[in-house]
């Protein structure tokens, strides 16, 4: 079992073998999920695709399938 010590600032260092198994690298966010009273699961914080909703504005004018196909053909021909 891997253990870590909590510092006075509330920080811990995740043991190397745990970081390797979770594929955690510097800068990766982790989340703590409560699975039972007083028990937590640590896992990489991977955004759900639903979190992207509203990121892009809707186009001012709807684009038809034919217009999309035409744009793809033109872009492909330019290469």
N, CA, C and O atoms as a GROMACS GRO file, in nm:
protein
  316
    1UNK      N    1   0.084  -0.117   0.000
    1UNK     CA    2   0.000   0.000   0.000
    1UNK      C    3   0.089   0.124   0.000
    1UNK      O    4   0.187   0.131   0.075
    2UNK      N    5   0.056   0.222  -0.083
    2UNK     CA    6   0.131   0.346  -0.091
    2UNK      C    7   0.076   0.444   0.012
    2UNK      O    8  -0.045   0.450   0.033
    3UNK      N    9   0.164   0.521   0.076
    3UNK     CA   10   0.122   0.621   0.173
    3UNK      C   11   0.190   0.754   0.142
    3UNK      O   12   0.292   0.758   0.072
    4UNK      N   13   0.134   0.862   0.195
    4UNK     CA   14   0.191   0.994   0.179
    4UNK      C   15   0.165   1.071   0.307
    4UNK      O   16   0.075   1.036   0.384
    5UNK      N   17   0.243   1.176   0.331
    5UNK     CA   18   0.228   1.258   0.450
    5UNK      C   19   0.171   1.394   0.411
    5UNK      O   20   0.217   1.456   0.315
    6UNK      N   21   0.072   1.438   0.486
    6UNK     CA   22   0.009   1.568   0.462
    6UNK      C   23   0.096   1.677   0.525
    6UNK      O   24   0.134   1.665   0.641
    7UNK      N   25   0.128   1.783   0.448
    7UNK     CA   26   0.209   1.892   0.501
    7UNK      C   27   0.120   1.991   0.576
    7UNK      O   28  -0.003   1.979   0.571
    8UNK      N   29   0.181   2.086   0.643
    8UNK     CA   30   0.105   2.188   0.716
    8UNK      C   31   0.024   2.276   0.621
    8UNK      O   32  -0.070   2.343   0.664
    9UNK      N   33   0.062   2.278   0.494
    9UNK     CA   34  -0.012   2.355   0.393
    9UNK      C   35  -0.123   2.273   0.328
    9UNK      O   36  -0.191   2.321   0.237
   10UNK      N   37  -0.144   2.149   0.375
   10UNK     CA   38  -0.250   2.065   0.319
   10UNK      C   39  -0.210   1.998   0.189
   10UNK      O   40  -0.298   1.957   0.113
   11UNK      N   41  -0.082   1.986   0.163
   11UNK     CA   42  -0.034   1.925   0.038
   11UNK      C   43   0.020   1.784   0.064
   11UNK      O   44   0.069   1.753   0.173
   12UNK      N   45   0.009   1.701  -0.040
   12UNK     CA   46   0.070   1.569  -0.035
   12UNK      C   47   0.143   1.546  -0.166
   12UNK      O   48   0.112   1.608  -0.268
   13UNK      N   49   0.240   1.456  -0.163
   13UNK     CA   50   0.306   1.410  -0.285
   13UNK      C   51   0.251   1.272  -0.314
   13UNK      O   52   0.261   1.181  -0.231
   14UNK      N   53   0.192   1.257  -0.432
   14UNK     CA   54   0.137   1.127  -0.470
   14UNK      C   55   0.256   1.036  -0.501
   14UNK      O   56   0.340   1.071  -0.583
   15UNK      N   57   0.263   0.920  -0.438
   15UNK     CA   58   0.377   0.830  -0.460
   15UNK      C   59   0.395   0.795  -0.608
   15UNK      O   60   0.298   0.785  -0.684
   16UNK      N   61   0.520   0.777  -0.647
   16UNK     CA   62   0.556   0.752  -0.785
   16UNK      C   63   0.478   0.635  -0.846
   16UNK      O   64   0.427   0.647  -0.958
   17UNK      N   65   0.468   0.524  -0.776
   17UNK     CA   66   0.399   0.408  -0.835
   17UNK      C   67   0.250   0.439  -0.859
   17UNK      O   68   0.192   0.388  -0.955
   18UNK      N   69   0.190   0.521  -0.774
   18UNK     CA   70   0.050   0.560  -0.794
   18UNK      C   71   0.040   0.652  -0.915
   18UNK      O   72  -0.050   0.636  -0.998
   19UNK      N   73   0.131   0.751  -0.926
   19UNK     CA   74   0.130   0.843  -1.041
   19UNK      C   75   0.147   0.766  -1.171
   19UNK      O   76   0.081   0.796  -1.271
   20UNK      N   77   0.236   0.667  -1.170
   20UNK     CA   78   0.258   0.588  -1.292
   20UNK      C   79   0.134   0.508  -1.329
   20UNK      O   80   0.096   0.504  -1.446
   21UNK      N   81   0.071   0.445  -1.231
   21UNK     CA   82  -0.048   0.363  -1.259
   21UNK      C   83  -0.164   0.449  -1.309
   21UNK      O   84  -0.242   0.404  -1.393
   22UNK      N   85  -0.177   0.572  -1.257
   22UNK     CA   86  -0.284   0.663  -1.301
   22UNK      C   87  -0.245   0.745  -1.423
   22UNK      O   88  -0.325   0.823  -1.476
   23UNK      N   89  -0.119   0.727  -1.468
   23UNK     CA   90  -0.066   0.804  -1.583
   23UNK      C   91  -0.077   0.955  -1.557
   23UNK      O   92  -0.119   1.032  -1.643
   24UNK      N   93  -0.037   0.995  -1.436
   24UNK     CA   94  -0.040   1.136  -1.397
   24UNK      C   95   0.096   1.199  -1.426
   24UNK      O   96   0.200   1.142  -1.394
   25UNK      N   97   0.092   1.316  -1.486
   25UNK     CA   98   0.212   1.392  -1.514
   25UNK      C   99   0.197   1.530  -1.451
   25UNK      O  100   0.087   1.566  -1.410
   26UNK      N  101   0.303   1.605  -1.444
   26UNK     CA  102   0.298   1.739  -1.387
   26UNK      C  103   0.192   1.822  -1.459
   26UNK      O  104   0.183   1.821  -1.581
   27UNK      N  105   0.112   1.892  -1.382
   27UNK     CA  106   0.009   1.979  -1.439
   27UNK      C  107  -0.126   1.913  -1.458
   27UNK      O  108  -0.225   1.981  -1.487
   28UNK      N  109  -0.132   1.780  -1.443
   28UNK     CA  110  -0.259   1.709  -1.460
   28UNK      C  111  -0.344   1.732  -1.335
   28UNK      O  112  -0.294   1.720  -1.222
   29UNK      N  113  -0.471   1.764  -1.355
   29UNK     CA  114  -0.562   1.782  -1.243
   29UNK      C  115  -0.617   1.646  -1.199
   29UNK      O  116  -0.637   1.557  -1.281
   30UNK      N  117  -0.642   1.633  -1.071
   30UNK     CA  118  -0.702   1.511  -1.018
   30UNK      C  119  -0.829   1.551  -0.944
   30UNK      O  120  -0.844   1.664  -0.899
   31UNK      N  121  -0.920   1.456  -0.933
   31UNK     CA  122  -1.041   1.481  -0.857
   31UNK      C  123  -1.056   1.374  -0.750
   31UNK      O  124  -1.008   1.261  -0.765
   32UNK      N  125  -1.121   1.411  -0.642
   32UNK     CA  126  -1.144   1.321  -0.530
   32UNK      C  127  -1.294   1.293  -0.525
   32UNK      O  128  -1.374   1.384  -0.508
   33UNK      N  129  -1.331   1.168  -0.540
   33UNK     CA  130  -1.471   1.128  -0.544
   33UNK      C  131  -1.501   1.049  -0.418
   33UNK      O  132  -1.436   0.948  -0.389
   34UNK      N  133  -1.601   1.095  -0.341
   34UNK     CA  134  -1.638   1.023  -0.219
   34UNK      C  135  -1.717   0.899  -0.257
   34UNK      O  136  -1.823   0.909  -0.319
   35UNK      N  137  -1.666   0.783  -0.220
   35UNK     CA  138  -1.732   0.656  -0.254
   35UNK      C  139  -1.805   0.597  -0.135
   35UNK      O  140  -1.893   0.513  -0.152
   36UNK      N  141  -1.769   0.640  -0.016
   36UNK     CA  142  -1.836   0.598   0.108
   36UNK      C  143  -1.802   0.703   0.213
   36UNK      O  144  -1.716   0.788   0.191
   37UNK      N  145  -1.869   0.698   0.323
   37UNK     CA  146  -1.845   0.794   0.429
   37UNK      C  147  -1.698   0.788   0.472
   37UNK      O  148  -1.654   0.688   0.530
   38UNK      N  149  -1.624   0.894   0.444
   38UNK     CA  150  -1.484   0.899   0.483
   38UNK      C  151  -1.388   0.827   0.390
   38UNK      O  152  -1.269   0.819   0.419
   39UNK      N  153  -1.437   0.774   0.277
   39UNK     CA  154  -1.351   0.706   0.179
   39UNK      C  155  -1.360   0.777   0.045
   39UNK      O  156  -1.469   0.808  -0.004
   40UNK      N  157  -1.244   0.803  -0.013
   40UNK     CA  158  -1.238   0.876  -0.139
   40UNK      C  159  -1.159   0.799  -0.244
   40UNK      O  160  -1.070   0.720  -0.211
   41UNK      N  161  -1.193   0.824  -0.367
   41UNK     CA  162  -1.124   0.769  -0.483
   41UNK      C  163  -1.053   0.886  -0.550
   41UNK      O  164  -1.112   0.992  -0.566
   42UNK      N  165  -0.927   0.868  -0.588
   42UNK     CA  166  -0.855   0.972  -0.661
   42UNK      C  167  -0.843   0.926  -0.805
   42UNK      O  168  -0.810   0.811  -0.832
   43UNK      N  169  -0.871   1.018  -0.898
   43UNK     CA  170  -0.860   0.984  -1.040
   43UNK      C  171  -0.829   1.110  -1.121
   43UNK      O  172  -0.856   1.221  -1.076
   44UNK      N  173  -0.773   1.091  -1.240
   44UNK     CA  174  -0.747   1.207  -1.325
   44UNK      C  175  -0.879   1.279  -1.355
   44UNK      O  176  -0.980   1.214  -1.381
   45UNK      N  177  -0.878   1.410  -1.352
   45UNK     CA  178  -0.998   1.488  -1.381
   45UNK      C  179  -1.009   1.504  -1.532
   45UNK      O  180  -0.945   1.591  -1.591
   46UNK      N  181  -1.089   1.420  -1.592
   46UNK     CA  182  -1.110   1.423  -1.737
   46UNK      C  183  -1.244   1.488  -1.761
   46UNK      O  184  -1.346   1.443  -1.710
   47UNK      N  185  -1.244   1.593  -1.840
   47UNK     CA  186  -1.368   1.666  -1.867
   47UNK      C  187  -1.465   1.579  -1.948
   47UNK      O  188  -1.426   1.511  -2.043
   48UNK      N  189  -1.590   1.583  -1.909
   48UNK     CA  190  -1.696   1.515  -1.982
   48UNK      C  191  -1.727   1.598  -2.107
   48UNK      O  192  -1.722   1.720  -2.102
   49UNK      N  193  -1.758   1.532  -2.216
   49UNK     CA  194  -1.787   1.603  -2.341
   49UNK      C  195  -1.901   1.703  -2.323
   49UNK      O  196  -1.907   1.803  -2.394
   50UNK      N  197  -1.991   1.677  -2.230
   50UNK     CA  198  -2.103   1.769  -2.207
   50UNK      C  199  -2.056   1.903  -2.152
   50UNK      O  200  -2.128   2.002  -2.159
   51UNK      N  201  -1.936   1.907  -2.096
   51UNK     CA  202  -1.884   2.033  -2.043
   51UNK      C  203  -1.851   2.131  -2.156
   51UNK      O  204  -1.831   2.250  -2.130
   52UNK      N  205  -1.844   2.083  -2.278
   52UNK     CA  206  -1.812   2.169  -2.393
   52UNK      C  207  -1.935   2.242  -2.447
   52UNK      O  208  -1.923   2.332  -2.530
   53UNK      N  209  -2.054   2.204  -2.398
   53UNK     CA  210  -2.177   2.265  -2.447
   53UNK      C  211  -2.172   2.416  -2.426
   53UNK      O  212  -2.140   2.464  -2.317
   54UNK      N  213  -2.205   2.489  -2.531
   54UNK     CA  214  -2.208   2.634  -2.524
   54UNK      C  215  -2.074   2.700  -2.549
   54UNK      O  216  -2.064   2.823  -2.548
   55UNK      N  217  -1.968   2.620  -2.573
   55UNK     CA  218  -1.836   2.675  -2.596
   55UNK      C  219  -1.832   2.755  -2.727
   55UNK      O  220  -1.770   2.862  -2.734
   56UNK      N  221  -1.898   2.702  -2.829
   56UNK     CA  222  -1.902   2.770  -2.958
   56UNK      C  223  -2.039   2.833  -2.980
   56UNK      O  224  -2.142   2.778  -2.941
   57UNK      N  225  -2.037   2.948  -3.043
   57UNK     CA  226  -2.164   3.014  -3.075
   57UNK      C  227  -2.230   2.944  -3.194
   57UNK      O  228  -2.163   2.884  -3.277
   58UNK      N  229  -2.362   2.954  -3.200
   58UNK     CA  230  -2.434   2.900  -3.314
   58UNK      C  231  -2.408   2.992  -3.432
   58UNK      O  232  -2.397   3.114  -3.414
   59UNK      N  233  -2.398   2.937  -3.555
   59UNK     CA  234  -2.375   3.023  -3.670
   59UNK      C  235  -2.494   3.117  -3.693
   59UNK      O  236  -2.609   3.081  -3.667
   60UNK      N  237  -2.464   3.237  -3.742
   60UNK     CA  238  -2.570   3.334  -3.768
   60UNK      C  239  -2.666   3.280  -3.873
   60UNK      O  240  -2.787   3.305  -3.868
   61UNK      N  241  -2.611   3.207  -3.969
   61UNK     CA  242  -2.692   3.149  -4.076
   61UNK      C  243  -2.667   2.998  -4.077
   61UNK      O  244  -2.552   2.955  -4.083
   62UNK      N  245  -2.773   2.918  -4.070
   62UNK     CA  246  -2.753   2.773  -4.074
   62UNK      C  247  -2.678   2.730  -4.200
   62UNK      O  248  -2.696   2.788  -4.307
   63UNK      N  249  -2.596   2.627  -4.186
   63UNK     CA  250  -2.519   2.576  -4.298
   63UNK      C  251  -2.580   2.443  -4.340
   63UNK      O  252  -2.602   2.354  -4.258
   64UNK      N  253  -2.606   2.430  -4.470
   64UNK     CA  254  -2.667   2.306  -4.519
   64UNK      C  255  -2.561   2.198  -4.536
   64UNK      O  256  -2.441   2.226  -4.539
   65UNK      N  257  -2.606   2.076  -4.546
   65UNK     CA  258  -2.515   1.962  -4.568
   65UNK      C  259  -2.441   1.981  -4.700
   65UNK      O  260  -2.322   1.953  -4.709
   66UNK      N  261  -2.512   2.028  -4.800
   66UNK     CA  262  -2.448   2.051  -4.931
   66UNK      C  263  -2.337   2.155  -4.922
   66UNK      O  264  -2.231   2.139  -4.982
   67UNK      N  265  -2.361   2.262  -4.846
   67UNK     CA  266  -2.258   2.364  -4.827
   67UNK      C  267  -2.136   2.306  -4.755
   67UNK      O  268  -2.022   2.339  -4.787
   68UNK      N  269  -2.162   2.219  -4.656
   68UNK     CA  270  -2.052   2.155  -4.584
   68UNK      C  271  -1.971   2.066  -4.678
   68UNK      O  272  -1.848   2.070  -4.676
   69UNK      N  273  -2.040   1.987  -4.760
   69UNK     CA  274  -1.971   1.899  -4.855
   69UNK      C  275  -1.888   1.980  -4.954
   69UNK      O  276  -1.776   1.942  -4.988
   70UNK      N  277  -1.944   2.092  -5.000
   70UNK     CA  278  -1.873   2.178  -5.095
   70UNK      C  279  -1.746   2.234  -5.030
   70UNK      O  280  -1.640   2.236  -5.093
   71UNK      N  281  -1.757   2.279  -4.906
   71UNK     CA  282  -1.641   2.335  -4.836
   71UNK      C  283  -1.533   2.228  -4.817
   71UNK      O  284  -1.414   2.256  -4.829
   72UNK      N  285  -1.576   2.105  -4.788
   72UNK     CA  286  -1.480   1.996  -4.771
   72UNK      C  287  -1.410   1.967  -4.902
   72UNK      O  288  -1.288   1.949  -4.905
   73UNK      N  289  -1.486   1.962  -5.012
   73UNK     CA  290  -1.426   1.936  -5.144
   73UNK      C  291  -1.325   2.046  -5.179
   73UNK      O  292  -1.215   2.016  -5.225
   74UNK      N  293  -1.363   2.172  -5.158
   74UNK     CA  294  -1.274   2.284  -5.191
   74UNK      C  295  -1.148   2.279  -5.106
   74UNK      O  296  -1.038   2.303  -5.156
   75UNK      N  297  -1.162   2.250  -4.979
   75UNK     CA  298  -1.047   2.243  -4.889
   75UNK      C  299  -0.954   2.128  -4.929
   75UNK      O  300  -0.832   2.142  -4.929
   76UNK      N  301  -1.014   2.013  -4.964
   76UNK     CA  302  -0.937   1.898  -5.005
   76UNK      C  303  -0.863   1.922  -5.136
   76UNK      O  304  -0.751   1.874  -5.155
   77UNK      N  305  -0.925   1.998  -5.226
   77UNK     CA  306  -0.863   2.025  -5.357
   77UNK      C  307  -0.745   2.120  -5.343
   77UNK      O  308  -0.656   2.120  -5.427
   78UNK      N  309  -0.744   2.200  -5.237
   78UNK     CA  310  -0.639   2.298  -5.217
   78UNK      C  311  -0.508   2.238  -5.169
   78UNK      O  312  -0.406   2.307  -5.163
   79UNK      N  313  -0.508   2.112  -5.134
   79UNK     CA  314  -0.386   2.049  -5.080
   79UNK      C  315  -0.302   1.995  -5.187
   79UNK      O  316  -0.196   1.938  -5.160
   0.00000   0.00000   0.00000
